Amino acid sequence: MAFEKMLKFFLVGPFPNGAIGGLLVNIILSFSALAFGFVFGMVLALGRLSGNPVLSRACTAVIEVCRALPLILIMFWFVLTVPLIAGKPLPALLTAFFALALYSSVNQAEIFRAGISSVQKGQWLAAKSTGLSGFQCMTCVILPQMFRAVLPSYVGFFISLFKDTSIVTMVGLIDLTYAGVMVSQRYPGQMFECYALMAVIFFIICFALSKASKRIEEKLARKYGILGC
């Protein structure tokens, strides 16, 4: 198989002659799951820290139970149980998204909770003393400091999430890993090239994310407080 065709198959799968696949599937699922998890994870984190005991316990239960389950089990749960509830199986891409979104949400919730808890209580009291409302204190004072504190952990989780999207092969999606397996099985003589190219692509993406994170950290260190209101 020519290198150009192999690379194209690794990047987009059989598209446009078939469904999208390859690296594009990993990127779509990882970014969409991260975005959904950011919103729902923040809700869970704030709910867990809420003074309402019912809300706090409910959010804590969701976070702890789902974080205790391996991602492959969450994926199986959506594959096997959702069709029983909905009456029909979901599209493979949607099934993978729901599983990854839930996994992303509960893990981001714990990252945010730890970040918010790391902010000194004096910051909250000082903000309240200036006449800010509780919502303003949280959005203008607490959350900006929290985001700076959790940035390394957050990027580390996203890198892990991106690599974990390879699990979507179990629902029939042709992601980067499965694309490599398909090519290596069809062309056994190019097995080394296939797996080497997969490794290089994963390394480039993850290394670029890591370097981008360090650059952001350096900018925030030079301009401390720029995220505030």
RADA-V196825 format. One record per residue. RES is the residue in one letter. SS is DSSP state (H for helix, E for strand, - for the rest). PHI is phi in degrees with one decimal (none if undefined). Layout:
{{RES & SS & PHI} {RES & SS & PHI}}
//
This chain:
{{M & - & none} {A & - & -63.2} {F & H & -60.4} {E & H & -61.7} {K & H & -67.3} {M & H & -62.5} {L & H & -63.4} {K & H & -61.9} {F & H & -65.6} {F & H & -67.3} {L & H & -83.7} {V & H & -128.5} {G & - & 68.5} {P & - & -76.8} {F & - & -59.8} {P & - & -93.4} {N & - & -85.3} {G & - & -161.5} {A & - & -68.8} {I & - & -63.5} {G & - & -160.2} {G & E & 63.2} {L & H & -59.2} {L & H & -58.8} {V & H & -64.6} {N & H & -60.3} {I & H & -68.3} {I & H & -60.0} {L & H & -69.7} {S & H & -68.2} {F & H & -71.4} {S & H & -68.0} {A & H & -67.7} {L & H & -66.1} {A & H & -65.6} {F & H & -63.6} {G & H & -65.2} {F & H & -62.6} {V & H & -70.0} {F & H & -69.7} {G & H & -66.1} {M & H & -65.2} {V & H & -61.9} {L & H & -64.5} {A & H & -64.7} {L & H & -67.2} {G & H & -65.7} {R & H & -66.3} {L & - & -87.9} {S & - & -65.3} {G & - & -77.5} {N & - & -78.5} {P & H & -63.4} {V & H & -66.6} {L & H & -63.2} {S & H & -63.1} {R & H & -68.8} {A & H & -64.5} {C & H & -66.3} {T & H & -62.2} {A & H & -63.1} {V & H & -61.8} {I & H & -63.8} {E & H & -67.4} {V & H & -66.0} {C & H & -69.6} {R & H & -71.1} {A & - & -79.8} {L & - & -95.9} {P & - & -68.5} {L & H & -58.5} {I & H & -64.3} {L & H & -71.2} {I & H & -62.2} {M & H & -62.7} {F & H & -60.0} {W & H & -61.0} {F & H & -70.1} {V & H & -68.2} {L & H & -95.9} {T & H & -95.3} {V & H & -59.8} {P & H & -61.0} {L & H & -67.9} {I & H & -80.6} {A & H & -80.7} {G & - & 90.7} {K & - & -156.5} {P & - & -68.9} {L & - & -81.2} {P & - & -56.8} {A & H & -56.9} {L & H & -64.5} {L & H & -70.7} {T & H & -61.0} {A & H & -62.8} {F & H & -63.1} {F & H & -60.0} {A & H & -64.7} {L & H & -68.7} {A & H & -65.9} {L & H & -64.6} {Y & H & -59.5} {S & H & -66.1} {S & H & -62.8} {V & H & -70.3} {N & H & -74.5} {Q & H & -67.7} {A & H & -58.4} {E & H & -71.2} {I & H & -63.5} {F & H & -66.3} {R & H & -61.3} {A & H & -64.7} {G & H & -66.1} {I & H & -64.5} {S & H & -67.3} {S & H & -77.1} {V & - & -73.5} {Q & - & -61.2} {K & H & -62.2} {G & H & -61.6} {Q & H & -64.5} {W & H & -65.8} {L & H & -64.7} {A & H & -64.6} {A & H & -66.5} {K & H & -64.9} {S & H & -69.4} {T & - & -85.6} {G & - & 96.1} {L & - & -71.2} {S & - & -74.3} {G & H & -59.7} {F & H & -64.9} {Q & H & -67.7} {C & H & -60.5} {M & H & -68.9} {T & H & -77.6} {C & H & -97.2} {V & H & -118.6} {I & H & -76.3} {L & H & -62.8} {P & H & -57.6} {Q & H & -69.1} {M & H & -62.6} {F & H & -61.2} {R & H & -64.6} {A & H & -70.5} {V & H & -96.2} {L & H & -53.3} {P & H & -60.5} {S & H & -65.2} {Y & H & -66.6} {V & H & -66.1} {G & H & -60.7} {F & H & -67.1} {F & H & -64.6} {I & H & -60.7} {S & H & -63.9} {L & H & -63.1} {F & H & -59.5} {K & H & -69.7} {D & H & -69.8} {T & H & -64.8} {S & H & -62.8} {I & H & -69.6} {V & H & -67.9} {T & H & -60.9} {M & H & -70.4} {V & H & -104.9} {G & - & 93.2} {L & - & -82.3} {I & - & -92.8} {D & E & -86.5} {L & H & -59.5} {T & H & -64.4} {Y & H & -66.7} {A & H & -60.6} {G & H & -64.4} {V & H & -63.3} {M & H & -62.1} {V & H & -66.3} {S & H & -66.3} {Q & H & -75.3} {R & H & -77.2} {Y & - & -127.3} {P & H & -56.6} {G & H & -69.7} {Q & H & -112.2} {M & H & -60.7} {F & H & -62.1} {E & H & -60.6} {C & H & -62.1} {Y & H & -72.3} {A & H & -66.9} {L & H & -65.9} {M & H & -59.0} {A & H & -62.3} {V & H & -64.4} {I & H & -64.4} {F & H & -61.4} {F & H & -63.7} {I & H & -60.6} {I & H & -63.4} {C & H & -68.0} {F & H & -66.8} {A & H & -63.4} {L & H & -63.8} {S & H & -63.9} {K & H & -66.1} {A & H & -62.9} {S & H & -62.2} {K & H & -64.9} {R & H & -65.6} {I & H & -64.8} {E & H & -60.1} {E & H & -65.4} {K & H & -65.6} {L & H & -67.2} {A & H & -66.9} {R & H & -77.3} {K & - & -122.2} {Y & - & -62.1} {G & - & 94.4} {I & - & -67.2} {L & - & -82.0} {G & - & -72.3} {C & - & -80.7}}
//
